[in-house]
Amino acid sequence: MRDAILASGRHGLDRHMSTMKSRPSALLYKECEVDWFFADQGPLQLGLDCEVLLKGPEICIRYPVPEVEEVAWRGVDQGHGHYLLKTEDRAVRGRASLHRISHDSAFLEGYFQEEGTGIRGMWRIKIGGKPRILPPRTPVGSIG
C-alpha cells in the first residue's frame, strides 16, 4: 500500500491521510465502574465492573450479568456528548441516555429503562485505566 501511495505522488498521500482521519481509532477502556441508582427496586449497586468503547460518535458499554453472561448498550452521540443508547439483549431490551460533559471527562451519567425487566433508574460510569487503541475498522459491538 505504501508503494501505491508514493507512486501516486503528493495527491495520493493527501487522499490517504484524509481517509485515515475519517476513520477514527476506537478507544477501549477496560477498567471502568458503573454505579446504579434504581427508581423502585431498592438499594444502589456501586462499583460494578464494565467496559467502555468510544469510536468517533459511537459508544458501547458492556458489563457482566450472571443470567445472560453480559449486556451491551450501543449508541451514538447526538451532539455535545449526549448519547442515546439501546440494548437488544432479550432479557433486558432497553433504552438509555448518557452525557459526558467534555471529551476528557472521566464520567458518563444518565438514565436507563429496561423494558424486559421493568427496571429503571440512573447510572454513572467512571471511565478508568489507560485506553487500548483498536483499529479504525473495529465494529462498536465487538469489544473484548
SVG drawing of the C-alpha trace seen along z (x, -y; Angstrom):
<svg xmlns="http://www.w3.org/2000/svg" viewBox="-42 -20 49 37">
<polyline fill="none" stroke="black" stroke-width="0.4" points="0.0,0.0 2.9,-2.4 4.3,-2.0 0.9,-2.7 0.6,-5.9 4.1,-7.0 3.7,-6.2 0.5,-8.4 2.5,-11.3 1.6,-14.0 -2.1,-14.0 -2.3,-10.3 -0.7,-10.9 -3.2,-13.7 -6.1,-11.4 -4.7,-8.6 -4.3,-10.9 -7.8,-12.3 -9.2,-8.7 -7.2,-7.9 -8.6,-11.0 -12.2,-10.0 -11.8,-6.5 -11.3,-7.3 -9.5,-4.7 -11.5,-3.0 -10.6,-3.5 -11.4,-0.6 -11.4,-1.3 -11.5,2.0 -11.1,0.6 -14.4,-1.2 -17.0,-1.1 -20.7,-1.7 -23.0,-2.8 -26.7,-2.1 -29.4,-4.0 -32.8,-2.2 -36.1,-4.1 -38.2,-1.5 -36.0,1.5 -34.4,0.7 -30.7,0.2 -27.9,-1.1 -25.3,1.1 -21.9,-0.6 -18.6,0.0 -19.6,2.8 -17.0,3.6 -17.8,2.5 -16.0,1.7 -16.5,-1.4 -15.6,-1.6 -15.6,-5.0 -15.2,-5.3 -15.9,-8.7 -19.6,-9.4 -20.3,-5.8 -20.2,-4.2 -20.6,-0.8 -21.0,0.0 -20.6,3.7 -20.9,5.4 -21.3,8.9 -24.7,10.2 -24.9,13.7 -28.3,14.6 -27.2,13.7 -23.4,13.5 -23.2,9.9 -25.2,6.9 -24.0,4.4 -25.6,1.0 -24.8,-0.7 -25.4,-4.2 -24.4,-7.4 -23.5,-10.9 -26.5,-13.1 -24.2,-16.2 -22.1,-17.7 -21.6,-14.5 -25.3,-13.4 -25.6,-9.7 -28.7,-7.7 -28.3,-4.0 -30.2,-0.8 -29.7,2.8 -31.2,5.7 -30.4,8.3 -33.6,10.5 -33.7,10.3 -33.1,6.6 -34.3,4.8 -33.9,1.2 -33.0,-2.3 -30.8,-4.8 -29.1,-8.1 -25.6,-9.1 -24.0,-12.5 -20.3,-13.3 -19.6,-16.9 -16.4,-17.1 -14.3,-14.7 -11.8,-14.4 -14.3,-13.9 -13.9,-10.7 -17.6,-10.3 -20.7,-9.4 -24.1,-10.0 -27.7,-9.3 -30.9,-7.4 -31.8,-3.9 -35.0,-1.9 -35.1,1.9 -38.3,2.8 -37.6,6.5 -37.3,6.3 -39.2,3.1 -36.1,1.7 -35.4,-1.9 -33.1,-4.4 -29.9,-6.5 -26.4,-5.3 -23.0,-6.8 -19.9,-5.3 -16.4,-6.2 -14.0,-5.7 -10.8,-4.3 -7.4,-3.0 -5.4,-3.6 -7.3,-3.0 -6.4,-0.3 -6.3,-1.7 -8.2,0.6 -8.0,0.4 -10.3,-2.1 -12.4,0.7 -13.3,2.3 -17.1,2.6 -18.6,0.9 -20.2,4.2 -17.0,6.2 -15.1,5.2 -13.1,7.6"/>
</svg>
